[in-house]
Amino acid sequence: MTHPDLLRNILALQEPEAALACRTEGGAPDKARIVEANKAACALLCLPREELLTRTPGEVITNFAALAEDAPVFETGSRRIEHTLCGPGRATPVEIRSHALALGDDTFFVIILRDITVRRRREMKSDLDEQRFKTLYTLSRMIDRTEEEILDYALVQTVYMTDSRMGYIGFLDETESVLSLRPWAVPDLGECTVHDKSRIFRIEGAGLWADAVRQRRTIITNDYANCPGKRGTPEGHVPLVRHMSVPVMEKNRIRMLVGVANKDEDYTESDAVQLSLIMDGVWHIIQRKRMETDLIRAMHEARQADRAKSQFLANMSHELRTPLNGIMGMTQLLLGTEGLTEEQTEYLTLSLDSSIQLSGVLSSLLDLSSIESGGTGLNRVDFDLPDIIHSAVAPLLPQAEVKGLRLHCRLPRGLPVKVHGDAEKLRQILINLVHNAVKFTQSGSVSVTASCTPLAHVPDRIELCVSVSDTGVGIPENKLESVFESFMLGEEYMTKRYSGAGLGLTISRKLAEIMDGSIELRSRPGEGSVFTLTLPLLHRPERDGGCTEEEKAGLALNILLVEDEEVNALVTSQFLRKHGHETTVVDNGQRAIDALMDGGFDLVLMDVQMPVINGMKVTEIIRSGAAEGIDADIPIIGLTAFADEADRSRFLLAGMNGVVTKPFNAEELLDAVCRAAISKRAI
């Protein structure tokens, strides 16, 4: 077999890889003459065999001289060299290996070329997938960054991953008719000299980039110069060669439009897929961030509204309670005078009752506001459980007698006496429940029963169960829960027969829940209702204490009354003088300090809101010992129209011994004075 035939057979065996046989003629390998080529080499190099045999390796393999270096024979040994064959309109990645071949007296080297285009594409796809994963992961970690920073990062990555030279991201409005351009990227901003760099564009009448919105699909333009749908670019705009725009959709609505341009090669569907996957992720992150921003804004606005509401109610409470206290006080003083006719007494009594009802409505509104704003805390103390229950029922006995109802309070002998919990909230709940029962019962009876059950595995912990049952109108089954909603009365407002704001049960259930308890309701129309309050309490050993009537009667104090409202000052001083106390009145905090420095006072009744120096500040000054000549431990009782429990806590923390809320009656005021005076003596 001749050498040419043998070479031809050797190269044929290398297929489907391309193979060239080159004869060394004493020169450099790139100058060697190609003496044989197989069919795969002809296809890869896009040359017929006859032409290949007239060429050298340096003429058909790009930059072959650098690969062969200075060796007389090109050999790669075990190496495989990755290289790119460049030609008109093509760039083919190949893997090259070469070995020497001796046939007789001739020396050849055989170059084997393997087309690795498929492998390169697979590797590039893998790299792009990995880069996309990294991009999405990084984006997911940017939730605390600004929206602009997120979009800037996303745009840089999409331009890089599509091998583009520029890009943009825009958001569509609700009607998909206007695009707001956000970040845009050009590698050299000096290239773009457009004077009007507007960022708001109407889709109607827009150029090629808007086709993705109009057609609601990805648009790829790889020959912009000859595209029939182009409308040109503004003067100074970066020249466009290729362009791709991708709409980002959610629930059949276009949310974003993303575009890239001027890739060196044609854009492909693979580029579109990469861009879509990244931007879908970006949209979800942006949407989540916007939702969080909206939620934070809504929470902030809600807090502001809540604070404004609380402030409004507190101010209105003060403005309404202060004159109401004067009305109630004056009415009580008039009722205590001699010579009133029955008609005058009736009118004054009705006026006092109406004032008390108005005070109750104000208290309910403020209680509800305080509960809803989270301002209601627990004030746990040791208290007498039977006394608290009886004190909630007793005030309603006259109302029940007027209606001809039997109001019973049956407490078992084994009911614990001393317990620990929030006594005032328990009393408020029971008053609301009993008051409702009496109001909605026309005939028959209202019964209050109580029982206690020890809680297993919790020492001294008991569960109090108080039931208030009546024979009243009852409540339809479909309204059993609605009666606990604010301003609900269980009847139509146009035909309502019973007065009330519809807040008592709402407040009662919310207070019970604050105390880790509950209120349940069973009822049938025409048969009556049973409200059951369940609360956890701590059982305490009995202990003595309190302020007796004898102790109150035996007190004769010199009291400084600090009150800027003339009517309230008159009413309060009259109450005190009628019960044996001397009273001096001043109308602001500075005069209070001056009067106390003169000495001779046993106790101070301090209005909280006053001109010059307010009551809290005066109290702090006294307690600090900064005012020379004033007893820092003198009992101070706050008088306030601020009925919120958080306000009471602030006043007590400032150093007040007690707080009496306006409007108050004589007994409340005298009880507070007695307790403060007795406590002072005990020190």
C-alpha positions as CSV (number, residue, x, y, z in Angstrom):
1,M,0.0,0.0,0.0
2,T,1.4,3.4,-1.0
3,H,2.0,6.1,1.5
4,P,-0.9,8.3,0.2
5,D,-3.3,5.4,0.5
6,L,-2.1,4.6,4.0
7,L,-2.5,8.2,5.1
8,R,-5.9,8.4,3.6
9,N,-7.0,5.3,5.6
10,I,-5.4,6.6,8.8
11,L,-7.3,9.9,8.6
12,A,-10.6,8.1,7.7
13,L,-10.4,6.1,10.9
14,Q,-10.4,9.4,12.9
15,E,-13.9,10.3,11.7
16,P,-16.2,11.8,12.8
17,E,-13.3,14.0,14.0
18,A,-11.5,16.2,11.5
19,A,-8.0,15.1,10.7
20,L,-5.2,16.7,8.6
21,A,-1.8,15.1,7.7
22,C,1.0,17.6,7.3
23,R,4.6,16.9,5.9
24,T,7.4,18.7,7.6
25,E,9.9,20.2,5.2
26,G,12.5,21.5,7.6
27,G,10.5,24.7,8.3
28,A,8.1,25.8,11.0
29,P,5.0,23.6,11.5
30,D,2.7,26.4,10.4
31,K,4.5,26.4,7.0
32,A,4.2,22.6,6.6
33,R,2.2,21.4,3.6
34,I,-1.2,19.6,4.1
35,V,-0.9,16.4,2.2
36,E,-4.2,14.7,3.2
37,A,-7.6,15.6,4.8
38,N,-10.6,13.5,5.7
39,K,-14.2,14.4,4.9
40,A,-14.8,15.7,8.5
41,A,-11.9,18.2,8.1
42,C,-13.3,19.5,4.8
43,A,-16.7,20.0,6.5
44,L,-15.3,21.7,9.6
45,L,-13.0,24.0,7.6
46,C,-15.5,24.7,4.9
47,L,-13.0,23.9,2.1
48,P,-13.0,21.1,-0.5
49,R,-10.2,18.5,-0.3
50,E,-8.5,19.8,-3.4
51,E,-8.1,23.3,-2.0
52,L,-7.0,22.0,1.4
53,L,-4.2,20.2,-0.1
54,T,-2.8,23.5,-1.4
55,R,-2.8,25.1,2.0
56,T,-0.7,25.1,5.1
57,P,-1.9,24.6,8.7
58,G,-1.2,28.3,9.4
59,E,-3.6,29.3,6.7
60,V,-6.6,27.2,7.8
61,I,-6.2,27.1,11.6
62,T,-6.5,30.5,13.3
63,N,-3.3,31.6,15.1
64,F,-1.7,28.2,14.5
65,A,1.9,29.5,14.8
66,A,1.3,30.4,18.4
67,L,0.0,26.9,19.1
68,A,2.9,25.1,17.4
69,E,5.6,27.4,18.9
70,D,9.1,26.8,17.6
71,A,9.2,23.0,17.5
72,P,9.9,21.4,14.0
73,V,7.1,19.0,14.5
74,F,3.7,20.0,16.1
75,E,3.0,17.4,18.9
76,T,0.6,17.8,21.9
77,G,1.4,14.5,23.6
78,S,-1.4,13.8,26.2
79,R,-2.6,17.5,26.1
80,R,-5.8,18.6,24.5
81,I,-5.7,22.2,23.4
82,E,-9.0,24.1,23.2
83,H,-9.0,26.7,20.4
84,T,-11.4,28.6,18.2
85,L,-11.5,28.4,14.5
86,C,-12.6,31.8,13.1
87,G,-13.9,32.4,9.6
88,P,-16.4,34.6,7.7
89,G,-19.5,34.7,9.9
90,R,-18.5,31.8,12.1
91,A,-16.4,31.0,15.3
92,T,-16.2,27.3,16.0
93,P,-14.7,26.0,19.3
94,V,-12.5,23.0,18.8
95,E,-10.3,20.7,20.8
96,I,-6.8,20.1,19.1
97,R,-4.4,17.3,19.5
98,S,-1.4,16.3,17.3
99,H,1.2,13.5,17.0
100,A,4.1,12.7,14.8
101,L,3.9,9.9,12.2
102,A,6.9,8.4,10.3
103,L,6.3,6.6,7.0
104,G,9.6,5.4,5.4
105,D,11.9,8.4,5.1
106,D,9.1,11.0,5.5
107,T,8.0,12.6,8.7
108,F,4.4,13.8,9.1
109,F,2.3,15.2,12.0
110,V,-1.4,14.5,12.1
111,I,-3.7,17.2,13.5
112,I,-7.0,16.0,14.9
113,L,-9.8,18.6,15.4
114,R,-12.9,17.9,17.4
115,D,-15.8,20.2,17.2
116,I,-16.8,21.0,20.8
117,T,-19.6,23.5,20.0
118,V,-22.3,21.3,21.7
119,R,-20.1,20.8,24.7
120,R,-19.4,24.5,25.0
121,R,-23.1,25.4,24.7
122,R,-23.8,22.9,27.4
123,E,-21.1,24.3,29.6
124,M,-22.3,27.9,28.9
125,K,-25.9,26.9,29.8
126,S,-24.6,25.3,33.0
127,D,-22.6,28.4,33.8
128,L,-25.6,30.6,33.0
129,D,-27.9,28.4,35.2
130,E,-25.3,28.7,38.0
131,Q,-25.0,32.4,37.6
132,R,-28.8,32.8,37.5
133,F,-29.1,30.8,40.7
134,K,-26.4,33.0,42.3
135,T,-28.2,36.1,41.1
136,L,-31.6,35.0,42.4
137,Y,-30.0,34.0,45.7
138,T,-28.3,37.3,46.0
139,L,-31.5,39.1,45.2
140,S,-33.3,37.1,47.9
141,R,-30.8,38.4,50.4
142,M,-31.3,42.0,49.3
143,I,-34.7,42.4,50.9
144,D,-33.4,45.1,53.2
145,R,-31.9,47.1,50.3
146,T,-33.7,49.8,48.5
147,E,-35.8,49.1,45.4
148,E,-33.3,51.0,43.3
149,E,-30.4,49.0,44.6
150,I,-32.2,45.7,43.8
151,L,-33.1,46.9,40.3
152,D,-29.6,48.1,39.6
153,Y,-28.1,44.8,40.6
154,A,-30.7,42.8,38.6
155,L,-30.0,45.0,35.5
156,V,-26.2,44.6,35.7
157,Q,-26.6,40.8,35.9
158,T,-29.1,40.5,33.0
159,V,-26.8,42.6,30.8
160,Y,-23.8,40.4,31.8
161,M,-25.7,37.1,31.4
162,T,-27.0,38.0,27.9
163,D,-23.6,39.4,26.9
164,S,-25.3,42.7,26.0
165,R,-24.0,46.2,26.0
166,M,-27.0,48.0,27.4
167,G,-30.3,47.4,29.1
168,Y,-33.3,48.9,30.9
169,I,-36.1,48.0,33.3
170,G,-39.5,49.8,33.4
171,F,-42.8,49.4,35.2
172,L,-46.2,49.5,33.5
173,D,-49.1,51.4,35.1
174,E,-52.4,49.7,35.9
175,T,-53.8,50.3,32.4
176,E,-50.6,49.1,30.7
177,S,-50.5,52.3,28.7
178,V,-47.6,54.1,30.4
179,L,-44.1,52.9,31.1
180,S,-42.0,54.4,33.9
181,L,-38.3,53.7,33.1
182,R,-36.3,53.0,36.3
183,P,-32.6,52.0,36.0
184,W,-30.9,51.8,32.6
185,A,-27.3,50.8,31.8
186,V,-24.9,51.8,29.1
187,P,-21.2,50.7,29.5
188,D,-19.9,54.2,28.5
189,L,-22.4,56.9,29.4
190,G,-20.4,59.2,27.2
191,E,-21.9,57.4,24.2
192,C,-25.4,58.6,25.1
193,T,-25.8,62.3,24.4
194,V,-29.7,62.4,24.2
195,H,-30.7,65.8,25.7
196,D,-34.3,64.8,26.8
197,K,-33.7,61.8,28.9
198,S,-37.3,61.3,29.8
199,R,-38.3,58.3,31.9
200,I,-42.0,58.3,31.3
201,F,-43.2,56.9,27.9
202,R,-46.6,56.2,26.5
203,I,-47.0,52.7,24.9
204,E,-49.3,54.1,22.2
205,G,-47.1,55.4,19.4
206,A,-43.9,54.1,20.9
207,G,-41.3,52.3,18.8
208,L,-40.0,48.8,18.5
209,W,-39.3,48.3,22.2
210,A,-43.1,48.6,23.0
211,D,-44.0,45.7,20.7
212,A,-43.5,43.3,23.6
213,V,-46.3,45.1,25.5
214,R,-48.6,45.5,22.5
215,Q,-48.1,41.8,21.5
216,R,-47.8,40.6,25.1
217,R,-44.8,38.4,24.3
218,T,-41.0,38.5,24.0
219,I,-39.7,40.4,20.9
220,I,-36.2,39.6,19.5
221,T,-34.8,41.9,16.8
222,N,-31.4,40.8,15.5
223,D,-31.2,43.2,12.6
224,Y,-32.4,46.5,13.8
225,A,-31.2,48.5,10.8
226,N,-33.5,46.5,8.4
227,C,-36.4,46.0,10.8
228,P,-39.6,47.3,9.2
229,G,-41.3,48.1,12.5
230,K,-38.5,50.5,13.8
231,R,-39.3,54.1,14.4
232,G,-35.7,55.3,14.9
233,T,-34.0,56.6,18.0
234,P,-33.6,60.1,19.4
235,E,-30.6,62.1,18.3
236,G,-27.6,61.2,20.4
237,H,-28.9,57.8,21.3
238,V,-26.5,54.8,21.4
239,P,-26.8,53.1,18.0
240,L,-28.9,49.9,18.1
241,V,-27.7,46.7,16.4
242,R,-29.7,44.0,18.1
243,H,-32.5,44.3,20.7
244,M,-34.6,42.0,22.9
245,S,-37.5,43.1,25.1
246,V,-39.3,40.7,27.6
247,P,-42.6,41.5,29.4
248,V,-42.9,40.2,33.0
249,M,-46.4,39.1,33.6
250,E,-48.5,38.2,36.7
251,K,-52.1,37.1,36.5
252,N,-52.3,38.0,32.8
253,R,-51.1,41.6,33.6
254,I,-47.8,43.0,32.4
255,R,-46.0,44.4,35.5
256,M,-42.5,45.1,34.1
257,L,-40.8,45.4,30.8
258,V,-37.1,44.4,30.5
259,G,-34.9,45.1,27.5
260,V,-31.3,44.4,26.5
261,A,-29.4,45.5,23.3
262,N,-26.3,45.2,21.2
263,K,-25.1,41.7,21.9
264,D,-22.2,40.7,19.6
265,E,-24.2,37.7,18.4
266,D,-27.8,37.1,17.7
267,Y,-30.2,36.9,20.6
268,T,-31.8,33.5,21.1
269,E,-34.7,32.0,22.9
270,S,-32.2,30.8,25.5
271,D,-31.4,34.5,26.2
272,A,-35.1,35.2,26.6
273,V,-35.6,32.4,29.0
274,Q,-32.7,33.5,31.2
275,L,-34.0,37.0,31.2
276,S,-37.5,35.9,32.1
277,L,-36.5,33.6,34.9
278,I,-34.4,36.4,36.6
279,M,-36.9,39.1,36.1
280,D,-39.8,36.9,37.4
281,G,-37.8,36.5,40.6
282,V,-37.0,40.2,40.7
283,W,-40.7,41.1,40.4
284,H,-41.7,38.8,43.2
285,I,-39.0,40.4,45.4
286,I,-40.0,43.9,44.5
287,Q,-43.7,43.0,45.1
288,R,-42.9,41.6,48.5
289,K,-40.8,44.6,49.4
290,R,-43.6,46.9,48.3
291,M,-46.2,45.0,50.3
292,E,-43.9,45.2,53.3
293,T,-43.4,48.9,52.7
294,D,-47.2,49.4,52.4
295,L,-47.8,47.3,55.5
296,I,-45.2,49.3,57.5
297,R,-46.8,52.5,56.2
298,A,-50.2,51.3,57.1
299,M,-49.1,50.3,60.6
300,H,-47.4,53.6,61.1
301,E,-50.6,55.4,59.9
302,A,-52.7,53.2,62.1
303,R,-50.5,54.0,65.1
304,Q,-50.7,57.7,64.4
305,A,-54.4,57.4,64.0
306,D,-54.7,55.4,67.2
307,R,-52.5,58.0,69.0
308,A,-54.6,60.8,67.6
309,K,-57.8,59.0,68.6
310,S,-56.5,58.4,72.1
311,Q,-55.3,62.0,72.4
312,F,-58.6,63.2,71.2
313,L,-60.5,61.1,73.6
314,A,-58.3,62.1,76.4
315,N,-58.7,65.8,75.6
316,M,-62.5,65.4,75.2
317,S,-62.6,63.4,78.4
318,H,-61.0,66.3,80.2
319,E,-63.1,68.9,78.5
320,L,-66.3,67.0,79.2
321,R,-65.6,65.6,82.6
322,T,-64.4,68.8,84.1
323,P,-67.7,70.7,83.6
324,L,-69.6,67.5,84.2
325,N,-68.0,67.2,87.6
326,G,-69.2,70.8,88.3
327,I,-72.7,69.9,87.2
328,M,-72.9,66.8,89.3
329,G,-71.2,68.5,92.3
330,M,-73.6,71.4,92.3
331,T,-76.6,69.2,91.8
332,Q,-75.5,67.1,94.9
333,L,-75.0,70.2,96.9
334,L,-78.5,71.5,95.9
335,L,-80.0,68.2,96.8
336,G,-78.4,68.6,100.3
337,T,-80.0,72.0,101.0
338,E,-83.2,72.5,102.9
339,G,-86.5,73.8,101.6
340,L,-86.7,72.0,98.3
341,T,-90.1,71.1,97.0
342,E,-90.8,67.6,95.8
343,E,-90.9,68.9,92.2
344,Q,-87.5,70.6,92.6
345,T,-86.1,67.5,94.2
346,E,-87.4,65.3,91.3
347,Y,-85.9,67.6,88.7
348,L,-82.5,67.7,90.5
349,T,-82.5,63.9,90.9
350,L,-83.3,63.5,87.2
351,S,-80.5,65.9,86.3
352,L,-78.0,64.0,88.6
353,D,-79.1,60.7,87.1
354,S,-78.6,62.0,83.5
355,S,-75.2,63.3,84.5
356,I,-74.2,59.9,85.9
357,Q,-75.4,58.2,82.7
358,L,-73.4,60.6,80.6
359,S,-70.3,60.0,82.8
360,G,-70.9,56.2,82.3
361,V,-70.9,56.6,78.5
362,L,-67.7,58.7,78.6
363,S,-66.1,56.0,80.8
364,S,-67.1,53.3,78.4
365,L,-65.8,55.1,75.4
366,L,-62.5,55.7,77.1
367,D,-62.3,52.2,78.4
368,L,-62.8,50.8,74.9
369,S,-60.3,53.2,73.4
370,S,-57.7,52.2,76.0
371,I,-58.3,48.5,75.5
372,E,-58.0,48.7,71.7
373,S,-54.8,50.8,71.8
374,G,-53.2,48.3,74.2
375,G,-53.0,50.9,77.0
376,T,-55.0,48.8,79.5
377,G,-52.7,46.9,81.9
378,L,-53.4,44.8,85.0
379,N,-53.4,46.2,88.5
380,R,-53.3,43.1,90.6
381,V,-53.9,43.5,94.3
382,D,-55.2,41.4,97.2
383,F,-58.9,42.0,97.7
384,D,-62.0,40.6,99.4
385,L,-63.8,38.5,96.7
386,P,-67.3,38.5,98.3
387,D,-67.1,42.2,98.9
388,I,-66.2,42.9,95.3
389,I,-69.1,40.8,94.0
390,H,-71.6,42.3,96.5
391,S,-70.3,45.8,95.6
392,A,-71.1,45.1,91.9
393,V,-74.6,44.0,92.7
394,A,-75.7,46.4,95.4
395,P,-75.9,49.6,93.3
396,L,-78.3,47.9,91.0
397,L,-80.8,46.8,93.7
398,P,-82.8,50.1,93.5
399,Q,-83.1,49.8,89.8
400,A,-84.3,46.2,90.1
401,E,-86.9,47.1,92.8
402,V,-88.3,49.9,90.6
403,K,-89.0,47.3,87.9
404,G,-90.4,44.8,90.4
405,L,-87.5,42.4,89.8
406,R,-85.9,40.0,92.3
407,L,-82.1,40.5,92.3
408,H,-80.4,37.7,94.1
409,C,-76.7,37.3,94.9
410,R,-75.9,33.8,96.2
411,L,-72.4,33.1,97.2
412,P,-71.4,29.6,98.7
413,R,-69.8,29.4,102.1
414,G,-66.7,27.9,100.8
415,L,-66.0,30.8,98.5
416,P,-62.4,32.1,99.2
417,V,-62.4,35.5,100.9
418,K,-59.0,36.9,100.1
419,V,-57.7,36.6,96.6
420,H,-55.2,38.3,94.3
421,G,-56.1,39.8,91.0
422,D,-57.4,42.9,89.3
423,A,-60.3,43.8,91.6
424,E,-61.5,46.9,89.7
425,K,-61.7,45.1,86.4
426,L,-63.6,42.2,88.0
427,R,-66.0,44.7,89.5
428,Q,-66.4,46.5,86.2
429,I,-67.2,43.3,84.3
430,L,-69.8,42.2,86.9
431,I,-71.5,45.6,87.0
432,N,-71.8,45.5,83.2
433,L,-73.3,42.0,83.2
434,V,-75.7,42.6,86.1
435,H,-76.7,46.0,84.7
436,N,-77.5,44.4,81.3
437,A,-79.5,41.6,83.0
438,V,-81.6,44.1,84.9
439,K,-82.1,46.4,81.9
440,F,-83.3,43.7,79.6
441,T,-85.6,41.9,82.1
442,Q,-89.1,43.1,82.4
443,S,-90.4,40.6,84.9
444,G,-89.1,37.8,87.0
445,S,-85.6,37.8,88.5
446,V,-81.9,38.2,88.0
447,S,-79.5,35.9,89.9
448,V,-75.8,36.1,90.5
449,T,-74.0,33.0,91.6
450,A,-70.3,32.2,92.1
451,S,-68.1,29.2,92.6
452,C,-64.3,28.5,92.7
453,T,-62.4,25.5,91.6
454,P,-58.7,24.8,92.5
455,L,-56.5,24.5,89.4
456,A,-54.6,21.2,89.4
457,H,-50.8,21.3,89.7
458,V,-50.8,25.1,90.4
459,P,-50.5,25.9,94.1
460,D,-53.0,28.5,95.4
461,R,-54.4,29.0,91.9
462,I,-58.2,29.0,91.6
463,E,-60.7,29.5,88.8
464,L,-63.5,31.8,89.6
465,C,-66.8,31.2,87.8
466,V,-69.5,33.9,88.2
467,S,-72.9,33.4,86.4
468,V,-75.4,36.1,85.9
469,S,-78.8,34.7,84.8
470,D,-82.0,36.5,84.0
471,T,-85.6,35.8,82.9
472,G,-85.5,38.6,80.3
473,V,-86.1,38.9,76.6
474,G,-83.4,36.5,75.6
475,I,-81.2,36.8,72.5
476,P,-81.6,35.0,69.1
477,E,-79.0,32.3,68.3
478,N,-77.8,34.3,65.3
479,K,-76.9,37.3,67.5
480,L,-75.2,35.5,70.4
481,E,-71.7,36.6,69.2
482,S,-72.7,40.0,67.7
483,V,-73.9,41.3,71.1
484,F,-70.2,41.3,72.1
485,E,-69.3,43.6,69.2
486,S,-68.9,47.4,69.7
487,F,-72.2,49.4,69.6
488,M,-74.3,46.3,69.1
489,L,-77.5,46.1,71.2
490,G,-79.1,42.9,69.8
491,E,-82.0,45.0,68.4
492,E,-82.6,47.4,65.5
493,Y,-81.6,51.0,66.2
494,M,-84.8,52.4,64.6
495,T,-87.0,50.3,66.9
496,K,-84.8,50.0,70.0
497,R,-86.6,49.9,73.3
498,Y,-83.5,50.0,75.5
499,S,-81.0,52.8,76.1
500,G,-77.2,52.4,76.0
501,A,-74.3,52.7,73.7
502,G,-73.8,49.0,73.2
503,L,-70.3,48.9,74.7
504,G,-70.7,47.2,78.0
505,L,-70.4,43.6,76.8
506,T,-67.6,44.5,74.4
507,I,-65.6,46.0,77.2
508,S,-66.4,43.2,79.5
509,R,-65.2,40.4,77.2
510,K,-62.1,42.4,76.3
511,L,-61.3,42.9,80.0
512,A,-61.9,39.3,80.7
513,E,-59.5,38.3,77.9
514,I,-56.8,40.7,79.3
515,M,-57.2,38.9,82.6
516,D,-56.8,35.5,80.8
517,G,-60.4,34.8,81.3
518,S,-63.5,34.4,79.1
519,I,-67.2,35.2,79.0
520,E,-69.7,32.7,77.6
521,L,-73.3,33.2,76.7
522,R,-76.3,30.9,76.6
523,S,-79.7,32.3,75.7
524,R,-83.2,31.6,74.2
525,P,-85.6,34.3,73.1
526,G,-88.4,34.8,75.6
527,E,-86.7,32.6,78.3
528,G,-83.7,34.6,79.3
529,S,-79.9,34.6,79.2
530,V,-77.0,33.3,81.2
531,F,-73.6,35.1,81.1
532,T,-70.8,33.1,82.6
533,L,-67.5,34.8,83.5
534,T,-64.5,32.6,84.1
535,L,-61.2,34.0,85.6
536,P,-58.0,32.7,87.1
537,L,-57.1,34.1,90.5
538,L,-54.6,33.5,93.3
539,H,-56.0,32.5,96.7
540,R,-54.5,34.6,99.5
541,P,-54.7,34.1,103.3
542,E,-57.1,36.5,105.0
543,R,-55.6,39.7,106.4
544,D,-57.1,42.8,108.0
545,G,-57.0,46.3,106.6
546,G,-59.1,49.1,105.1
547,C,-60.5,52.5,106.3
548,T,-63.5,52.3,108.6
549,E,-66.4,54.8,108.9
550,E,-65.2,55.7,112.4
551,E,-61.7,56.5,111.1
552,K,-63.2,58.7,108.3
553,A,-65.4,60.5,110.8
554,G,-62.5,61.1,113.2
555,L,-60.4,62.9,110.7
556,A,-60.1,66.7,110.7
557,L,-57.4,67.7,108.2
558,N,-56.0,70.9,106.9
559,I,-56.1,70.3,103.1
560,L,-54.6,72.3,100.3
561,L,-56.8,72.1,97.2
562,V,-55.0,72.9,94.0
563,E,-57.7,73.4,91.3
564,D,-57.9,75.9,88.5
565,E,-61.5,75.4,87.6
566,E,-63.6,77.7,89.8
567,V,-66.8,75.5,89.9
568,N,-64.8,72.3,90.7
569,A,-62.9,74.1,93.4
570,L,-66.1,75.3,95.0
571,V,-67.8,71.9,94.9
572,T,-64.7,70.0,96.2
573,S,-64.1,72.5,99.0
574,Q,-67.7,72.4,100.1
575,F,-67.6,68.5,100.2
576,L,-64.6,68.7,102.5
577,R,-65.8,71.4,104.8
578,K,-69.1,69.6,105.3
579,H,-67.1,66.6,106.6
580,G,-64.9,68.6,109.1
581,H,-61.9,69.4,107.0
582,E,-60.3,72.9,106.6
583,T,-59.6,73.8,102.9
584,T,-57.4,76.3,101.2
585,V,-57.8,76.7,97.5
586,V,-55.0,77.8,95.0
587,D,-55.3,77.8,91.2
588,N,-51.9,76.8,89.8
589,G,-48.8,74.7,90.6
590,Q,-46.6,77.7,91.5
591,R,-49.0,79.0,94.1
592,A,-49.3,75.4,95.5
593,I,-45.6,75.3,96.1
594,D,-45.7,78.8,97.7
595,A,-48.6,77.7,100.0
596,L,-46.9,74.5,101.0
597,M,-43.6,76.3,101.9
598,D,-45.6,78.4,104.4
599,G,-46.5,75.0,106.0
600,G,-49.5,73.8,108.1
601,F,-51.1,71.4,105.6
602,D,-51.8,67.7,106.2
603,L,-52.7,66.6,102.7
604,V,-52.8,68.0,99.1
605,L,-55.6,67.5,96.5
606,M,-53.7,68.1,93.3
607,D,-55.4,68.8,89.9
608,V,-53.2,67.3,87.2
609,Q,-53.8,69.7,84.3
610,M,-53.1,73.3,85.4
611,P,-51.4,76.4,84.1
612,V,-47.9,77.6,85.1
613,I,-46.8,74.2,86.6
614,N,-48.9,71.1,86.1
615,G,-49.8,68.7,89.0
616,M,-47.3,66.0,88.0
617,K,-44.4,68.4,87.9
618,V,-45.4,69.9,91.3
619,T,-45.6,66.4,92.8
620,E,-42.1,65.5,91.4
621,I,-40.7,68.7,92.9
622,I,-42.2,67.9,96.3
623,R,-41.0,64.3,96.3
624,S,-37.5,65.2,95.2
625,G,-37.1,67.5,98.3
626,A,-36.0,70.3,96.1
627,A,-38.6,72.7,97.6
628,E,-37.2,73.8,101.0
629,G,-39.6,73.7,103.8
630,I,-42.0,71.3,102.2
631,D,-42.5,67.8,103.7
632,A,-41.4,65.5,100.9
633,D,-43.7,62.8,102.2
634,I,-46.9,64.8,102.5
635,P,-49.9,62.8,101.1
636,I,-50.9,63.9,97.6
637,I,-54.1,62.8,95.8
638,G,-54.4,63.5,92.2
639,L,-57.7,64.9,90.8
640,T,-58.0,64.3,87.0
641,A,-60.3,63.9,84.1
642,F,-57.8,61.6,82.4
643,A,-59.4,58.3,83.2
644,D,-57.0,56.0,81.3
645,E,-55.2,53.4,83.5
646,A,-51.9,54.3,81.8
647,D,-52.4,57.9,82.9
648,R,-53.2,56.8,86.5
649,S,-50.0,54.7,86.5
650,R,-48.0,57.8,85.4
651,F,-49.5,59.9,88.1
652,L,-48.7,57.3,90.8
653,L,-45.2,56.9,89.5
654,A,-44.7,60.7,89.8
655,G,-45.3,60.3,93.5
656,M,-49.0,60.7,94.1
657,N,-50.5,58.5,96.8
658,G,-53.8,58.0,95.0
659,V,-55.9,59.3,92.0
660,V,-59.5,60.3,92.0
661,T,-61.1,60.5,88.5
662,K,-63.6,63.3,87.7
663,P,-66.5,63.4,87.9
664,F,-66.4,62.0,91.5
665,N,-68.9,61.9,94.3
666,A,-68.3,62.9,97.9
667,E,-67.7,59.3,99.1
668,E,-65.0,58.5,96.6
669,L,-63.1,61.7,97.5
670,L,-63.5,61.1,101.3
671,D,-62.4,57.5,101.0
672,A,-59.2,58.5,99.1
673,V,-58.5,61.2,101.7
674,C,-58.9,58.8,104.5
675,R,-56.7,56.1,103.0
676,A,-53.9,58.6,102.3
677,A,-54.1,60.1,105.8
678,I,-54.1,56.7,107.5
679,S,-51.2,55.5,105.4
680,K,-49.2,58.6,106.4
681,R,-49.8,58.0,110.1
682,A,-48.7,54.4,109.8
683,I,-45.3,55.4,108.5
